[in-house]
C-alpha cells in the first residue's frame, strides 16, 4: 500500500511519519501531484498559521490537487481546518472540501485558555452519510485524544465526533472520501493508533 503525506510548510509532520512507522507503514512525504494522485491513502497533517500555509499551498497548486483526490484523505489539526471553506485566522480562503467556516475560540472566563491544549474526551455522532463511521470504530466508549488548537470547526452536517472546550465543536469530519480530525491521532496513544489503522483500512 502506498501512503503519501502532503509535504508543505507546516510543522509537526514527522510525528505522523513516526506514528505510521510504528504500525508498519513507511509513508512517502511529497508535494508532487503524480505521487499524491497515485497513492492509496493520503494524509494532510500539520500545525501552522492558516494564511501563510494556504499561500504556500496555493502557490504550489496543492489546493487543486487535494480537492480532486479520489482516494481516502485524512486531514489532521490544521489539515482539518484547511479542508474547510474559510478560516478566521488571517481571514483566509481555504481548500473548500467541507463547506463550513473555521472560527476562533473566544474565552468567556478567566480559566479558559487559548490555545486549547491537552487531552479531551470526544463523543461520536452518527455519520449521516454511512451510519457508524469506519474511521472511528473500535476506539472505546469514552475515548480521550490530544488537542492543540486556537481555532475550531463548528458542529455541522459533516461532524462525526464532537468535543467541548468553551463550546461544542467538531472533533472529526467526514464527507465522501475526505476525513479529518482536529485532534492529533499520532499523539493520542492507543486510541489514535486505532484511528490511523482504521484509516489505512478504509
Buried (B, 14 or more C-beta within 10 A) or exposed (E): EBBBBBBBBBEBBEBBBEBBEEEEBEBBBBBBBEBBBEBEBBBBBBBBBBBBBBBBBBEBEBBEBBEEBEBBBBBBBBBBBBBBBBBBBEEBBBBBBBEBBBBEBEEEEEEEEBEBEEEBEBEBBEBEEEEEBBBBEEBEEEBBBBBBBBBBBBBBEBBBBBBEBBEBBBBBBBBEEBBBBBBBBBBBEEBBBBBBBBBBEB
